[in-house]
Amino acid sequence: MGASVVAGGLVFGTLTVLGGWWALDGGLYGCGPDERRLARILAADPLLAARTDRFAPAGESTDTCDDDDRVVSVSQGFRGTGSPADTAAAYRTLVREQGWTALPVDRITPPDCYTKRTAGTEARLSFGTDSLDGLLWVTISAAREGEGWC
């Protein structure tokens, strides 16, 4: 009887540790391996590495994941050769050529918000010029369940 109590305690302890690790690694709450995999897929989108005579990537892309909604976002800055408006117009043309569809602007959806089915989910792409650094910042976001954000 004593050995079965010890064995039961070991099994319970192992399950508790493994269950805790699973829960903390995105099993119950927060971002986990599936979101990291989605971030890699989004980061590989050709629009985040696009280079033309009108703009080029500036620095490295960054990715984040919102633990509450599990929305993954990957952002990349671009430096333009012309005015911010010219850079945005050139990027807008490329976005449409790559099959992204503009969403209607309303009180929730800002201008330059696009959607496209990517990695089995509805991704969102948005961009705008940052007045502090002058870069055109592009963000692609998606969630395994639901949609990305603009």
C-alpha positions in Angstrom: 0.0 0.0 0.0 2.8 2.4 0.8 4.4 1.9 -2.7 1.1 2.7 -4.4 0.8 5.9 -2.4 4.3 7.0 -3.4 3.7 6.0 -7.1 0.4 7.9 -7.0 2.1 11.0 -5.5 4.8 10.8 -8.2 2.2 10.6 -11.0 0.2 13.4 -9.5 3.3 15.6 -9.1 4.4 14.9 -12.7 1.0 15.7 -14.1 0.9 18.9 -12.0 4.3 20.1 -13.3 3.5 19.1 -16.9 0.0 20.6 -16.7 1.4 23.9 -15.3 4.0 24.1 -18.0 1.3 23.4 -20.7 -0.9 26.1 -19.2 1.9 28.7 -19.0 3.0 27.9 -22.5 -0.3 29.0 -24.1 -2.4 26.0 -23.2 -5.0 27.9 -21.2 -3.9 31.5 -21.4 -1.5 33.5 -23.5 0.6 32.9 -26.5 2.3 29.6 -27.1 3.9 27.4 -29.8 1.0 27.9 -32.3 1.3 31.7 -32.0 5.1 31.5 -32.5 4.5 29.4 -35.6 2.0 31.9 -36.9 4.4 34.8 -36.2 7.1 33.0 -38.4 4.6 32.6 -41.2 3.5 36.2 -41.1 7.1 37.4 -40.9 7.8 35.5 -44.2 5.2 37.5 -46.1 7.0 39.1 -49.1 5.4 42.5 -48.3 7.5 42.8 -45.2 10.7 42.4 -47.2 9.6 44.4 -50.3 12.2 46.6 -51.9 11.5 48.9 -54.8 13.0 52.0 -56.2 10.5 53.9 -54.0 11.1 52.3 -50.6 13.2 49.7 -48.7 13.1 47.9 -45.3 14.7 49.9 -42.5 16.1 47.6 -39.7 14.7 44.3 -38.6 11.1 43.3 -38.3 9.6 42.9 -34.8 6.8 40.6 -33.6 4.5 40.6 -30.7 1.6 38.5 -29.4 -1.3 39.7 -27.2 -1.8 37.2 -24.4 -5.5 38.0 -24.0 -6.6 37.6 -27.6 -3.7 35.6 -28.9 -3.3 38.1 -31.8 0.1 37.9 -33.4 1.5 41.0 -35.0 4.7 41.4 -37.2 5.8 44.9 -38.0 8.5 46.3 -40.4 9.5 49.9 -41.0 10.3 51.2 -44.5 12.3 54.2 -45.6 11.0 55.9 -48.7 12.9 57.8 -51.3 10.1 60.4 -51.7 7.6 62.1 -49.5 5.7 60.0 -46.9 2.6 60.3 -49.1 4.5 59.0 -52.2 5.9 56.1 -50.1 2.5 55.2 -48.8 1.0 55.4 -52.3 3.7 53.1 -53.7 3.2 50.6 -50.9 -0.6 50.7 -51.3 -0.2 49.7 -55.0 2.1 46.8 -54.0 -0.3 45.6 -51.3 -3.2 45.4 -53.8 -1.0 43.7 -56.4 -0.2 41.0 -53.8 -3.9 40.2 -53.4 -4.8 42.1 -50.3 -8.3 43.6 -50.2 -9.0 47.0 -48.7 -11.6 47.0 -45.9 -14.2 49.8 -45.9 -13.2 52.6 -43.6 -15.6 53.2 -40.7 -15.4 54.3 -37.1 -13.5 51.1 -36.2 -11.5 50.4 -39.3 -8.8 53.0 -40.2 -7.7 53.8 -43.8 -5.1 51.5 -45.3 -6.4 48.4 -43.6 -6.4 45.2 -45.8 -7.4 41.6 -45.4 -6.2 38.3 -46.9 -6.6 34.7 -46.0 -3.1 33.6 -44.7 -2.0 30.5 -42.8 -5.6 29.3 -42.5 -6.8 32.5 -40.9 -8.0 36.0 -41.8 -4.9 38.3 -41.6 -5.0 42.0 -41.5 -2.4 44.4 -42.9 -2.2 48.0 -42.0 0.3 50.8 -42.5 1.0 54.4 -41.8 3.8 56.9 -41.4 5.3 57.6 -38.0 5.9 61.3 -37.5 8.8 60.7 -35.1 11.0 58.5 -37.3 9.5 59.3 -40.7 9.3 55.6 -41.5 6.3 53.9 -43.1 5.4 51.2 -40.6 3.6 48.1 -41.9 2.0 45.6 -39.6 0.5 42.2 -40.5 -1.6 40.6 -37.7 -3.6 37.4 -37.4 -5.0 35.0 -34.8 -5.5 31.3 -34.9 -9.1 31.9 -34.0 -10.7 35.1 -35.2 -9.0 37.9 -37.1 -6.0 40.1 -36.9 -6.2 43.8 -36.1 -5.7 47.0 -38.0 
